[in-house]
Amino acid sequence: MSRSKANHLSDGDVSHIEPSKLNFDLANPRFVDEQFSDETEVIRYLYEQMDVDELIQSILSAGYLDYEPIIVQRSDNVVLEGNRRLAALRLISDQALRDALEISLPAIPAPKTLPDRVRVSWVADRKEARDFIGFKHINGP
């Protein structure tokens, strides 16, 4: 894939969706030695191991910055890139989830409102997303 194509996915496959309709990637390559039976376990892992608490603080303080779309597999709404952002959004918006995981939100004066929908770039499968994700992780967003 050429550098220009690797840098972004087709603009024709970008839309907006409610975060609650997205699914976590239980087979995320970042979870090398982990196996999860459900999304709550993934959220706990991301929160404890991947600094989701810092992302929560940033979103509450500055708002959700839509600097790049979340990469989502079209067939099952699985997030292939953006699981940390999804975890932060879910934790901020879902008191019952926070209670189940014993997580408290930071005390932020005048927290920003969450978006009703987030921008996603749809892909057919992992292979279609692989070059873009690899490029981004090497070169940054």
N, CA, C and O atoms as a MOPAC input file, in Angstrom:
PM7 MOZYME 1SCF
protein

 N      0.84300 1    -1.16100 1     0.00000 1
 C      0.00000 1     0.00000 1     0.00000 1
 C      0.89300 1     1.23000 1     0.00000 1
 O      1.85000 1     1.30500 1     0.77100 1
 N      0.59400 1     2.17200 1    -0.84000 1
 C      1.39700 1     3.38700 1    -0.91200 1
 C      1.24000 1     4.20800 1     0.35100 1
 O      0.29000 1     4.02700 1     1.11300 1
 N      2.17900 1     5.10900 1     0.56300 1
 C      2.13300 1     5.90800 1     1.77200 1
 C      0.85400 1     6.73900 1     1.83600 1
 O      0.25100 1     6.84600 1     2.90400 1
 N      0.42900 1     7.32600 1     0.72600 1
 C     -0.77300 1     8.14700 1     0.76100 1
 C     -2.01400 1     7.31400 1     1.08800 1
 O     -2.90400 1     7.78900 1     1.79300 1
 N     -2.08500 1     6.09500 1     0.59300 1
 C     -3.21800 1     5.23400 1     0.91400 1
 C     -3.13800 1     4.71600 1     2.34200 1
 O     -4.16300 1     4.55100 1     3.00400 1
 N     -1.92600 1     4.46000 1     2.82000 1
 C     -1.77500 1     3.96300 1     4.18000 1
 C     -2.11600 1     5.03200 1     5.19400 1
 O     -2.50800 1     4.72300 1     6.31900 1
 N     -1.97000 1     6.28900 1     4.80500 1
 C     -2.18100 1     7.38200 1     5.73300 1
 C     -3.64800 1     7.58500 1     6.08400 1
 O     -3.94500 1     8.10100 1     7.16100 1
 N     -4.56400 1     7.20200 1     5.22400 1
 C     -5.97900 1     7.28400 1     5.54200 1
 C     -6.76100 1     6.27500 1     4.70800 1
 O     -6.32800 1     5.83500 1     3.64300 1
 N     -7.90600 1     5.93900 1     5.22800 1
 C     -8.75100 1     5.00300 1     4.51400 1
 C     -9.69200 1     5.77300 1     3.60800 1
 O     -9.76000 1     7.00000 1     3.67800 1
 N    -10.39800 1     5.08300 1     2.78500 1
 C    -11.31300 1     5.69700 1     1.82900 1
 C    -12.30400 1     6.63100 1     2.51400 1
 O    -13.00000 1     6.23100 1     3.44700 1
 N    -12.36700 1     7.87600 1     2.04900 1
 C    -13.29000 1     8.84400 1     2.62200 1
 C    -14.74100 1     8.43700 1     2.41100 1
 O    -15.62000 1     8.90300 1     3.13600 1
 N    -15.01000 1     7.58000 1     1.43600 1
 C    -16.36700 1     7.13800 1     1.17500 1
 C    -16.92000 1     6.22700 1     2.25300 1
 O    -18.13300 1     6.02700 1     2.31800 1
 N    -16.07500 1     5.67300 1     3.09500 1
 C    -16.50700 1     4.74300 1     4.13000 1
 C    -16.47200 1     5.36000 1     5.51600 1
 O    -16.28200 1     4.65100 1     6.50400 1
 N    -16.65200 1     6.66600 1     5.60200 1
 C    -16.64600 1     7.34600 1     6.89000 1
 C    -18.05900 1     7.79700 1     7.21000 1
 O    -18.75000 1     8.36600 1     6.36500 1
 N    -18.48000 1     7.53900 1     8.43400 1
 C    -19.78900 1     7.99400 1     8.89200 1
 C    -19.73400 1     8.18600 1    10.40300 1
 O    -18.66700 1     8.08500 1    11.00900 1
 N    -20.86600 1     8.45700 1    10.99500 1
 C    -20.94700 1     8.65400 1    12.44700 1
 C    -21.88700 1     7.62000 1    13.04400 1
 O    -22.88400 1     7.23700 1    12.43200 1
 N    -21.54900 1     7.16800 1    14.26300 1
 C    -22.34300 1     6.13400 1    14.92500 1
 C    -22.29000 1     6.37300 1    16.43400 1
 O    -21.33900 1     6.96000 1    16.95000 1
 N    -23.31300 1     5.91500 1    17.11800 1
 C    -23.34700 1     6.00500 1    18.57200 1
 C    -22.30800 1     5.03900 1    19.15800 1
 O    -22.23500 1     3.88400 1    18.73700 1
 N    -21.50900 1     5.49900 1    20.12000 1
 C    -20.49900 1     4.60600 1    20.71800 1
 C    -21.09500 1     3.32400 1    21.29800 1
 O    -20.43200 1     2.28700 1    21.31100 1
 N    -22.32100 1     3.38500 1    21.77100 1
 C    -22.94300 1     2.19600 1    22.36100 1
 C    -23.18300 1     1.09000 1    21.33800 1
 O    -23.41600 1    -0.05800 1    21.71700 1
 N    -23.13000 1     1.41700 1    20.05200 1
 C    -23.34400 1     0.41900 1    18.99900 1
 C    -22.04300 1    -0.20900 1    18.51400 1
 O    -22.05800 1    -1.05700 1    17.62200 1
 N    -20.92200 1     0.20200 1    19.09500 1
 C    -19.61200 1    -0.35000 1    18.71900 1
 C    -19.22400 1    -1.45300 1    19.68700 1
 O    -19.61300 1    -1.43800 1    20.85500 1
 N    -18.45500 1    -2.40600 1    19.19200 1
 C    -18.01100 1    -3.54400 1    20.00200 1
 C    -16.49500 1    -3.52100 1    20.14800 1
 O    -15.77100 1    -3.14700 1    19.22600 1
 N    -16.04100 1    -3.92200 1    21.30700 1
 C    -14.59800 1    -3.99500 1    21.54600 1
 C    -14.00100 1    -5.18100 1    20.80300 1
 O    -14.67400 1    -6.18000 1    20.54800 1
 N    -12.74200 1    -5.05000 1    20.46700 1
 C    -12.00200 1    -6.10100 1    19.77300 1
 C    -11.41300 1    -7.04300 1    20.82200 1
 O    -10.36800 1    -6.75100 1    21.40400 1
 N    -12.07200 1    -8.15400 1    21.06000 1
 C    -11.58900 1    -9.11800 1    22.05300 1
 C    -10.30400 1    -9.80300 1    21.61000 1
 O     -9.61800 1   -10.41400 1    22.42900 1
 N     -9.96600 1    -9.70900 1    20.31500 1
 C     -8.74200 1   -10.31200 1    19.76900 1
 C     -7.73100 1    -9.23400 1    19.38400 1
 O     -6.91600 1    -9.43900 1    18.48400 1
 N     -7.78200 1    -8.09900 1    20.05700 1
 C     -6.87400 1    -6.99300 1    19.77000 1
 C     -5.41700 1    -7.46400 1    19.89300 1
 O     -5.06100 1    -8.07800 1    20.89900 1
 N     -4.57300 1    -7.19000 1    18.89500 1
 C     -3.16900 1    -7.61700 1    18.96200 1
 C     -2.40400 1    -7.03500 1    20.15100 1
 O     -1.37400 1    -7.58000 1    20.54700 1
 N     -2.89200 1    -5.94300 1    20.71800 1
 C     -2.24600 1    -5.37500 1    21.91400 1
 C     -2.43000 1    -6.26600 1    23.13500 1
 O     -1.68700 1    -6.13600 1    24.10800 1
 N     -3.40200 1    -7.16300 1    23.10200 1
 C     -3.69800 1    -8.03900 1    24.22600 1
 C     -2.95800 1    -9.36200 1    24.05000 1
 O     -3.57600 1   -10.42600 1    24.07000 1
 N     -1.66300 1    -9.30300 1    23.88000 1
 C     -0.84000 1   -10.45500 1    23.52100 1
 C     -1.08700 1   -11.67700 1    24.40100 1
 O     -1.34400 1   -12.76900 1    23.89300 1
 N     -1.01100 1   -11.49900 1    25.68900 1
 C     -1.13700 1   -12.64200 1    26.60000 1
 C     -2.46800 1   -12.66900 1    27.33600 1
 O     -2.60100 1   -13.34700 1    28.35500 1
 N     -3.44200 1   -11.94800 1    26.83600 1
 C     -4.72800 1   -11.83400 1    27.51800 1
 C     -5.83200 1   -12.51800 1    26.72300 1
 O     -5.79300 1   -12.57300 1    25.49400 1
 N     -6.80400 1   -13.03000 1    27.44000 1
 C     -8.01500 1   -13.56100 1    26.82800 1
 C     -9.18400 1   -13.01400 1    27.62400 1
 O     -9.17000 1   -13.02600 1    28.85500 1
 N    -10.20100 1   -12.53100 1    26.91200 1
 C    -11.34300 1   -11.91200 1    27.56600 1
 C    -12.61500 1   -12.63300 1    27.16800 1
 O    -12.77500 1   -13.04600 1    26.01900 1
 N    -13.51600 1   -12.78200 1    28.12100 1
 C    -14.78700 1   -13.42700 1    27.82200 1
 C    -15.87400 1   -12.40800 1    27.49700 1
 O    -16.88900 1   -12.75200 1    26.89200 1
 N    -15.66400 1   -11.15300 1    27.89700 1
 C    -16.67200 1   -10.14300 1    27.59200 1
 C    -16.03500 1    -8.74900 1    27.56200 1
 O    -14.86200 1    -8.56800 1    27.88800 1
 N    -16.84900 1    -7.78100 1    27.16200 1
 C    -16.35400 1    -6.42300 1    26.99600 1
 C    -15.98600 1    -5.75900 1    28.31800 1
 O    -15.09400 1    -4.91100 1    28.35000 1
 N    -16.64800 1    -6.12300 1    29.39400 1
 C    -16.32100 1    -5.53500 1    30.69700 1
 C    -14.88400 1    -5.87000 1    31.08200 1
 O    -14.17400 1    -5.02600 1    31.62800 1
 N    -14.45700 1    -7.08900 1    30.80400 1
 C    -13.06100 1    -7.47400 1    31.08000 1
 C    -12.08900 1    -6.65100 1    30.23000 1
 O    -11.02200 1    -6.26100 1    30.70500 1
 N    -12.45800 1    -6.39100 1    28.98600 1
 C    -11.60900 1    -5.57100 1    28.11400 1
 C    -11.49800 1    -4.15500 1    28.66600 1
 O    -10.40800 1    -3.58600 1    28.72000 1
 N    -12.62000 1    -3.59600 1    29.07100 1
 C    -12.61100 1    -2.23100 1    29.60600 1
 C    -11.75300 1    -2.16400 1    30.86100 1
 O    -10.97600 1    -1.22500 1    31.03300 1
 N    -11.88700 1    -3.15300 1    31.73700 1
 C    -11.06000 1    -3.17000 1    32.95400 1
 C     -9.56800 1    -3.21500 1    32.57500 1
 O     -8.76200 1    -2.46500 1    33.12500 1
 N     -9.21900 1    -4.07800 1    31.65300 1
 C     -7.82200 1    -4.19400 1    31.21800 1
 C     -7.32000 1    -2.87900 1    30.61900 1
 O     -6.23400 1    -2.41400 1    30.96600 1
 N     -8.09600 1    -2.28900 1    29.73400 1
 C     -7.68300 1    -1.02400 1    29.11200 1
 C     -7.51700 1     0.06900 1    30.16400 1
 O     -6.58100 1     0.86500 1    30.09800 1
 N     -8.41800 1     0.10100 1    31.12300 1
 C     -8.34500 1     1.11300 1    32.17300 1
 C     -7.09700 1     0.91500 1    33.03500 1
 O     -6.39800 1     1.87600 1    33.35300 1
 N     -6.82500 1    -0.32500 1    33.40700 1
 C     -5.71000 1    -0.61400 1    34.31100 1
 C     -4.35100 1    -0.62500 1    33.61500 1
 O     -3.34200 1    -0.28600 1    34.23300 1
 N     -4.31000 1    -1.01400 1    32.33000 1
 C     -3.02600 1    -1.20300 1    31.65600 1
 C     -2.71100 1    -0.18700 1    30.55500 1
 O     -1.54600 1    -0.03800 1    30.18500 1
 N     -3.70500 1     0.50800 1    30.02900 1
 C     -3.50100 1     1.34000 1    28.84100 1
 C     -3.83700 1     2.82100 1    29.06500 1
 O     -4.14300 1     3.53600 1    28.11100 1
 N     -3.78200 1     3.27200 1    30.29900 1
 C     -3.94700 1     4.69700 1    30.63200 1
 C     -5.26100 1     5.30400 1    30.16400 1
 O     -5.29600 1     6.46800 1    29.76300 1
 N     -6.32800 1     4.54300 1    30.20800 1
 C     -7.63300 1     5.08700 1    29.84000 1
 C     -8.05300 1     6.17500 1    30.82600 1
 O     -8.80100 1     7.08300 1    30.46300 1
 N     -7.58000 1     6.09200 1    32.06500 1
 C     -7.90900 1     7.13900 1    33.04500 1
 C     -7.42800 1     8.51600 1    32.58100 1
 O     -8.11800 1     9.51400 1    32.79100 1
 N     -6.25700 1     8.57800 1    31.95500 1
 C     -5.75200 1     9.85100 1    31.43300 1
 C     -6.60800 1    10.33800 1    30.27300 1
 O     -6.84600 1    11.53800 1    30.13600 1
 N     -7.06500 1     9.42400 1    29.44900 1
 C     -7.92700 1     9.77900 1    28.32500 1
 C     -9.28200 1    10.29100 1    28.83200 1
 O     -9.83300 1    11.24100 1    28.27700 1
 N     -9.80900 1     9.67200 1    29.86800 1
 C    -11.05700 1    10.12900 1    30.48100 1
 C    -10.89300 1    11.56200 1    30.97300 1
 O    -11.74800 1    12.41200 1    30.72500 1
 N     -9.81000 1    11.82000 1    31.66000 1
 C     -9.56000 1    13.16700 1    32.18100 1
 C     -9.47500 1    14.18400 1    31.04400 1
 O    -10.02200 1    15.28100 1    31.14900 1
 N     -8.80400 1    13.82800 1    29.98300 1
 C     -8.66800 1    14.71000 1    28.83200 1
 C    -10.02100 1    14.99800 1    28.18200 1
 O    -10.32200 1    16.14700 1    27.85800 1
 N    -10.83500 1    13.96300 1    27.99200 1
 C    -12.14400 1    14.13400 1    27.36500 1
 C    -13.04600 1    15.00100 1    28.23500 1
 O    -13.75000 1    15.87100 1    27.72300 1
 N    -13.02800 1    14.77000 1    29.54000 1
 C    -13.85400 1    15.57300 1    30.43200 1
 C    -13.38100 1    17.02300 1    30.48200 1
 O    -14.19500 1    17.94000 1    30.58700 1
 N    -12.07800 1    17.22900 1    30.40700 1
 C    -11.51900 1    18.58400 1    30.49600 1
 C    -11.62400 1    19.36100 1    29.19300 1
 O    -12.02600 1    20.52400 1    29.19400 1
 N    -11.26500 1    18.72900 1    28.08200 1
 C    -11.17200 1    19.43600 1    26.79600 1
 C    -12.26500 1    19.04800 1    25.81000 1
 O    -12.43700 1    19.70700 1    24.78500 1
 N    -12.99600 1    17.99800 1    26.10700 1
 C    -13.99600 1    17.49600 1    25.18100 1
 C    -13.41000 1    16.37700 1    24.33100 1
 O    -12.19900 1    16.15700 1    24.32100 1
 N    -14.27500 1    15.68200 1    23.62700 1
 C    -13.83700 1    14.60300 1    22.75200 1
 C    -13.30500 1    15.22600 1    21.47200 1
 O    -14.04700 1    15.87000 1    20.73000 1
 N    -12.03000 1    15.03300 1    21.22100 1
 C    -11.40300 1    15.58800 1    20.02600 1
 C    -11.46300 1    14.55300 1    18.91100 1
 O    -10.89300 1    13.46700 1    19.01400 1
 N    -12.15100 1    14.90700 1    17.86900 1
 C    -12.36100 1    13.98100 1    16.75400 1
 C    -11.23200 1    14.15100 1    15.73700 1
 O    -11.46400 1    14.56400 1    14.60100 1
 N    -10.01400 1    13.82800 1    16.15800 1
 C     -8.84000 1    14.04300 1    15.31200 1
 C     -8.66700 1    12.97400 1    14.24900 1
 O     -8.00200 1    13.20500 1    13.24000 1
 N     -9.25300 1    11.81700 1    14.46000 1
 C     -9.22400 1    10.76400 1    13.44700 1
 C    -10.34900 1     9.78400 1    13.74200 1
 O    -10.72400 1     9.58500 1    14.89700 1
 N    -10.87900 1     9.18100 1    12.69800 1
 C    -11.99300 1     8.25900 1    12.93000 1
 C    -11.53700 1     6.97100 1    13.62200 1
 O    -10.38800 1     6.54700 1    13.50400 1
 N    -12.46400 1     6.37900 1    14.33300 1
 C    -12.26300 1     5.05200 1    14.89300 1
 C    -12.41100 1     4.07200 1    13.72800 1
 O    -13.31000 1     4.22900 1    12.90200 1
 N    -11.54300 1     3.06700 1    13.65500 1
 C    -11.58100 1     2.09200 1    12.56500 1
 C    -12.44400 1     0.91200 1    12.99600 1
 O    -12.16100 1     0.25600 1    13.99800 1
 N    -13.50300 1     0.64700 1    12.22300 1
 C    -14.49700 1    -0.34500 1    12.62400 1
 C    -14.73100 1    -1.35600 1    11.50400 1
 O    -14.87900 1    -0.99200 1    10.33700 1
 N    -14.76000 1    -2.62800 1    11.88600 1
 C    -15.07000 1    -3.70300 1    10.94600 1
 C    -16.58100 1    -3.71200 1    10.69800 1
 O    -17.37800 1    -3.86600 1    11.62300 1
 N    -16.94500 1    -3.54700 1     9.45400 1
 C    -18.35300 1    -3.34900 1     9.08400 1
 C    -19.27500 1    -4.50800 1     9.49400 1
 O    -20.40000 1    -4.26300 1     9.92900 1
 N    -18.83100 1    -5.73600 1     9.36700 1
 C    -19.71400 1    -6.89500 1     9.57500 1
 C    -20.23600 1    -7.02800 1    10.99700 1
 O    -21.34300 1    -7.52800 1    11.20100 1
 N    -19.46000 1    -6.59100 1    11.98500 1
 C    -19.85400 1    -6.80700 1    13.37700 1
 C    -19.62200 1    -5.60300 1    14.29400 1
 O    -19.74700 1    -5.71000 1    15.51400 1
 N    -19.28200 1    -4.45200 1    13.69500 1
 C    -19.03600 1    -3.21400 1    14.45500 1
 C    -17.90300 1    -3.34400 1    15.46600 1
 O    -17.89600 1    -2.65100 1    16.48400 1
 N    -16.94200 1    -4.22900 1    15.19300 1
 C    -15.79200 1    -4.38800 1    16.07700 1
 C    -14.78100 1    -3.28400 1    15.79100 1
 O    -14.39800 1    -3.04800 1    14.64500 1
 N    -14.36300 1    -2.61900 1    16.85600 1
 C    -13.39300 1    -1.53300 1    16.75600 1
 C    -11.99800 1    -2.13400 1    16.62700 1
 O    -11.50300 1    -2.77500 1    17.55400 1
 N    -11.36800 1    -1.92700 1    15.47700 1
 C    -10.01800 1    -2.43900 1    15.24200 1
 C     -8.96000 1    -1.41900 1    15.66300 1
 O     -7.82300 1    -1.79100 1    15.95500 1
 N     -9.32300 1    -0.15200 1    15.69600 1
 C     -8.43000 1     0.91100 1    16.15000 1
 C     -9.28800 1     1.95400 1    16.84800 1
 O    -10.18100 1     2.54900 1    16.24400 1
 N     -9.00500 1     2.16700 1    18.12900 1
 C     -9.76100 1     3.14700 1    18.89800 1
 C    -10.43200 1     2.55200 1    20.12200 1
 O    -11.35000 1     3.15300 1    20.68000 1
 N     -9.98300 1     1.37000 1    20.54700 1
 C    -10.58200 1     0.72900 1    21.71400 1
 C    -10.40500 1     1.55100 1    22.99200 1
 O    -11.29200 1     1.55200 1    23.84600 1
 N     -9.28300 1     2.24600 1    23.13800 1
 C     -9.07900 1     3.10200 1    24.31600 1
 C    -10.09500 1     4.23900 1    24.33500 1
 O    -10.68300 1     4.54000 1    25.37400 1
 N    -10.29600 1     4.86600 1    23.17800 1
 C    -11.27700 1     5.95300 1    23.10400 1
 C    -12.67500 1     5.43700 1    23.42200 1
 O    -13.43100 1     6.08500 1    24.14700 1
 N    -13.02000 1     4.26200 1    22.87600 1
 C    -14.31700 1     3.67700 1    23.15700 1
 C    -14.46300 1     3.36700 1    24.64300 1
 O    -15.51900 1     3.62900 1    25.22000 1
 N    -13.43900 1     2.82100 1    25.27000 1
 C    -13.49500 1     2.52100 1    26.70600 1
 C    -13.71500 1     3.79300 1    27.51100 1
 O    -14.52300 1     3.80600 1    28.44000 1
 N    -13.01200 1     4.85400 1    27.16800 1
 C    -13.16600 1     6.12400 1    27.88400 1
 C    -14.58800 1     6.64800 1    27.73200 1
 O    -15.20400 1     7.05700 1    28.71700 1
 N    -15.11000 1     6.64000 1    26.52500 1
 C    -16.47600 1     7.12600 1    26.28700 1
 C    -17.50100 1     6.29400 1    27.05700 1
 O    -18.43400 1     6.83700 1    27.64900 1
 N    -17.32000 1     4.97500 1    27.04300 1
 C    -18.26000 1     4.10200 1    27.74900 1
 C    -18.20800 1     4.35600 1    29.25500 1
 O    -19.24600 1     4.43400 1    29.91400 1
 N    -16.99200 1     4.48600 1    29.79600 1
 C    -16.86700 1     4.70100 1    31.23600 1
 C    -17.45100 1     6.05000 1    31.65100 1
 O    -18.09500 1     6.15400 1    32.69500 1
 N    -17.23400 1     7.05900 1    30.85500 1
 C    -17.78200 1     8.37700 1    31.19200 1
 C    -19.30200 1     8.34700 1    31.16100 1
 O    -19.95000 1     8.93100 1    32.02900 1
 N    -19.86900 1     7.68300 1    30.18300 1
 C    -21.31700 1     7.74200 1    29.97300 1
 C    -22.12800 1     6.71200 1    30.75000 1
 O    -23.35200 1     6.82500 1    30.80900 1
 N    -21.48600 1     5.71600 1    31.34500 1
 C    -22.22700 1     4.60000 1    31.93000 1
 C    -21.89400 1     4.42200 1    33.41700 1
 O    -20.90300 1     3.78500 1    33.77200 1
 N    -22.74000 1     4.99600 1    34.27500 1
 C    -22.53600 1     4.90600 1    35.72300 1
 C    -22.54900 1     3.45500 1    36.20800 1
 O    -21.74600 1     3.08300 1    37.06300 1
 N    -23.45200 1     2.63400 1    35.67100 1
 C    -23.53500 1     1.23000 1    36.10500 1
 C    -22.23500 1     0.48300 1    35.78400 1
 O    -21.78700 1    -0.34800 1    36.57400 1
 N    -21.63600 1     0.77400 1    34.63700 1
 C    -20.35900 1     0.15500 1    34.27200 1
 C    -19.26700 1     0.59900 1    35.23700 1
 O    -18.47800 1    -0.21800 1    35.71100 1
 N    -19.22400 1     1.89000 1    35.52300 1
 C    -18.22200 1     2.38700 1    36.48600 1
 C    -18.41000 1     1.72800 1    37.84900 1
 O    -17.43500 1     1.34600 1    38.49600 1
 N    -19.65700 1     1.59700 1    38.28100 1
 C    -19.92600 1     0.95000 1    39.57300 1
 C    -19.45600 1    -0.50500 1    39.56100 1
 O    -18.84200 1    -0.96900 1    40.52100 1
 N    -19.74400 1    -1.22100 1    38.47600 1
 C    -19.34400 1    -2.63000 1    38.38000 1
 C    -17.82800 1    -2.79100 1    38.42400 1
 O    -17.31300 1    -3.76800 1    38.96800 1
 N    -17.11700 1    -1.81900 1    37.84400 1
 C    -15.65300 1    -1.88900 1    37.80700 1
 C    -14.99800 1    -1.11400 1    38.95000 1
 O    -13.77200 1    -1.05800 1    39.04800 1
 N    -15.81600 1    -0.52400 1    39.80500 1
 C    -15.32500 1     0.27900 1    40.93700 1
 C    -14.37800 1     1.38200 1    40.46200 1
 O    -13.27500 1     1.54600 1    40.98300 1
 N    -14.83800 1     2.12900 1    39.46400 1
 C    -14.06500 1     3.22700 1    38.88300 1
 C    -14.83500 1     4.52100 1    39.11200 1
 O    -16.04600 1     4.58800 1    38.90300 1
 N    -14.11500 1     5.53600 1    39.54100 1
 C    -14.71800 1     6.85600 1    39.72400 1
 C    -14.14500 1     7.81000 1    38.69000 1
 O    -12.97700 1     7.71500 1    38.31200 1
 N    -14.97900 1     8.72300 1    38.24200 1
 C    -14.50300 1     9.74800 1    37.31700 1
 C    -13.73700 1    10.81000 1    38.10000 1
 O    -14.05500 1    11.07300 1    39.26000 1
 N    -12.74000 1    11.41700 1    37.48100 1
 C    -12.02000 1    12.49500 1    38.16300 1
 C    -12.94300 1    13.70600 1    38.34300 1
 O    -13.85700 1    13.93000 1    37.54800 1
 N    -12.69000 1    14.46500 1    39.38000 1
 C    -13.48200 1    15.67100 1    39.63600 1
 C    -12.98400 1    16.78300 1    38.71800 1
 O    -11.93900 1    17.38700 1    38.96100 1
 N    -13.73400 1    17.03400 1    37.68100 1
 C    -13.38700 1    18.06000 1    36.69100 1
 C    -14.45300 1    19.15200 1    36.78000 1
 O    -15.63800 1    18.87200 1    36.60200 1
 N    -14.04600 1    20.38900 1    37.05200 1
 C    -15.05600 1    21.45600 1    37.05500 1
 C    -15.59600 1    21.66100 1    35.63900 1
 O    -14.83200 1    21.73600 1    34.67600 1
 N    -16.90200 1    21.74900 1    35.52800 1
 C    -17.57400 1    21.97100 1    34.24600 1
 C    -17.10100 1    20.98600 1    33.17400 1
 O    -16.54000 1    21.40300 1    32.16100 1
 N    -17.32300 1    19.67400 1    33.38600 1
 C    -16.89000 1    18.69100 1    32.37400 1
 C    -17.61000 1    18.92200 1    31.04600 1
 O    -18.76000 1    19.35900 1    31.00700 1
 N    -16.91000 1    18.61900 1    29.97900 1
 C    -17.45600 1    18.78800 1    28.63100 1
 C    -18.48200 1    17.69000 1    28.33800 1
 O    -18.44400 1    16.60300 1    28.91400 1
 N    -19.38000 1    18.00400 1    27.44300 1
 C    -20.40900 1    17.06700 1    27.02100 1
 C    -19.83100 1    16.06300 1    26.03600 1
 O    -19.00600 1    16.40900 1    25.19100 1
 N    -20.27100 1    14.82100 1    26.15300 1
 C    -19.83600 1    13.77800 1    25.22000 1
 C    -20.60900 1    13.89100 1    23.91000 1
 O    -21.75500 1    14.33900 1    23.89300 1
 N    -19.98000 1    13.48400 1    22.82500 1
 C    -20.72600 1    13.47700 1    21.55500 1
 C    -21.75100 1    12.34200 1    21.55800 1
 O    -21.53000 1    11.29200 1    22.16100 1
 N    -22.87600 1    12.57200 1    20.87200 1
 C    -23.88000 1    11.51300 1    20.72300 1
 C    -23.38500 1    10.43700 1    19.77000 1
 O    -23.72200 1     9.26100 1    19.90300 1
 N    -22.56800 1    10.87200 1    18.79400 1
 C    -22.02000 1     9.97500 1    17.77500 1
 C    -20.54200 1    10.28600 1    17.59200 1
 O    -20.08800 1    11.40400 1    17.83200 1
 N    -19.80200 1     9.27000 1    17.16100 1
 C    -18.37800 1     9.44500 1    16.85600 1
 C    -18.14200 1     9.08400 1    15.39500 1
 O    -18.87900 1     8.29400 1    14.80500 1
 N    -17.11800 1     9.67000 1    14.83800 1
 C    -16.77500 1     9.40100 1    13.43000 1
 C    -16.03700 1     8.07400 1    13.34200 1
 O    -15.09600 1     7.82000 1    14.09300 1
 N    -16.47600 1     7.23700 1    12.41900 1
 C    -15.82400 1     5.94600 1    12.20200 1
 C    -15.49300 1     5.78600 1    10.72900 1
 O    -16.17300 1     6.32200 1     9.85400 1
 N    -14.44400 1     5.04400 1    10.48400 1
 C    -14.07500 1     4.64700 1     9.13400 1
 C    -14.29200 1     3.14000 1     9.06700 1
 O    -13.69500 1     2.37700 1     9.82600 1
 N    -15.15500 1     2.73000 1     8.14800 1
 C    -15.54100 1     1.32200 1     8.02600 1
 C    -14.56000 1     0.55800 1     7.14800 1
 O    -14.11500 1     1.05400 1     6.11300 1
 N    -14.23200 1    -0.65700 1     7.57700 1
 C    -13.39500 1    -1.54700 1     6.78300 1
 C    -14.08800 1    -2.90500 1     6.69200 1
 O    -14.91900 1    -3.25300 1     7.53100 1
 N    -13.73200 1    -3.65100 1     5.67300 1
 C    -14.33100 1    -4.97100 1     5.48700 1
 C    -13.77600 1    -5.98800 1     6.48100 1
 O    -14.50300 1    -6.85900 1     6.95900 1
 N    -12.47100 1    -5.87200 1     6.79000 1
 C    -11.83300 1    -6.86000 1     7.65300 1
 C    -10.51600 1    -6.31500 1     8.18400 1
 O    -10.11400 1    -5.19900 1     7.85300 1
 N     -9.85300 1    -7.11200 1     9.00700 1
 C     -8.57600 1    -6.69800 1     9.61800 1
 C     -7.51500 1    -6.40800 1     8.56100 1
 O     -6.71900 1    -5.48000 1     8.70300 1
 N     -7.51600 1    -7.20400 1     7.51500 1
 C     -6.50300 1    -7.02000 1     6.47500 1
 C     -6.60000 1    -5.62600 1     5.86100 1
 O     -5.58200 1    -4.97400 1     5.63000 1
 N     -7.80700 1    -5.17900 1     5.60200 1
 C     -7.98900 1    -3.85400 1     5.01200 1
 C     -7.49000 1    -2.74600 1     5.94500 1
 O     -6.99600 1    -1.71600 1     5.48400 1
 N     -7.61900 1    -2.96000 1     7.23300 1
 C     -7.20500 1    -1.93800 1     8.19900 1
 C     -5.73500 1    -2.03600 1     8.58900 1
 O     -5.17200 1    -1.06000 1     9.08400 1
 N     -5.09900 1    -3.18500 1     8.38100 1
 C     -3.75500 1    -3.46000 1     8.89600 1
 C     -2.70500 1    -2.42900 1     8.48300 1
 O     -1.96600 1    -1.93500 1     9.33400 1
 N     -2.62600 1    -2.09900 1     7.20700 1
 C     -1.59300 1    -1.16600 1     6.75400 1
 C     -1.77800 1     0.21600 1     7.36800 1
 O     -0.80800 1     0.85000 1     7.78300 1
 N     -3.01200 1     0.67700 1     7.42600 1
 C     -3.28000 1     1.97900 1     8.02200 1
 C     -2.89800 1     1.98000 1     9.49600 1
 O     -2.23100 1     2.90200 1     9.96400 1
 N     -3.31000 1     0.96900 1    10.21900 1
 C     -3.03400 1     0.90900 1    11.65500 1
 C     -1.53500 1     0.81100 1    11.91000 1
 O     -1.01400 1     1.48900 1    12.79600 1
 N     -0.83900 1    -0.02000 1    11.14700 1
 C      0.61000 1    -0.13700 1    11.30200 1
 C      1.31200 1     1.18200 1    11.00400 1
 O      2.21500 1     1.57600 1    11.74300 1
 N      0.92200 1     1.86000 1     9.95200 1
 C      1.48100 1     3.16000 1     9.59200 1
 C      1.27300 1     4.15300 1    10.73000 1
 O      2.20700 1     4.86100 1    11.10800 1
 N      0.07600 1     4.21400 1    11.27200 1
 C     -0.24400 1     5.15300 1    12.33200 1
 C      0.56300 1     4.87100 1    13.60000 1
 O      1.04200 1     5.79800 1    14.25300 1
 N      0.71300 1     3.60100 1    13.94500 1
 C      1.43600 1     3.27900 1    15.17300 1
 C      2.93100 1     3.57600 1    15.04200 1
 O      3.60100 1     3.82900 1    16.04200 1
 N      3.44400 1     3.54700 1    13.84300 1
 C      4.85500 1     3.87600 1    13.62500 1
 C      5.05200 1     5.37200 1    13.53800 1
 O      5.98000 1     5.91100 1    14.14200 1
 N      4.18300 1     6.06100 1    12.78800 1
 C      4.36600 1     7.47900 1    12.50200 1
 C      3.51300 1     8.40700 1    13.34000 1
 O      3.75500 1     9.61500 1    13.33700 1
 N      2.53300 1     7.89900 1    14.05100 1
 C      1.64800 1     8.74100 1    14.84000 1
 C      0.45200 1     9.18500 1    14.01400 1
 O      0.42800 1     9.02800 1    12.79300 1
 N     -0.55300 1     9.74900 1    14.71000 1
 C     -1.78100 1    10.13800 1    14.01600 1
 C     -1.54500 1    11.30200 1    13.06000 1
 O     -2.47700 1    11.75400 1    12.39600 1

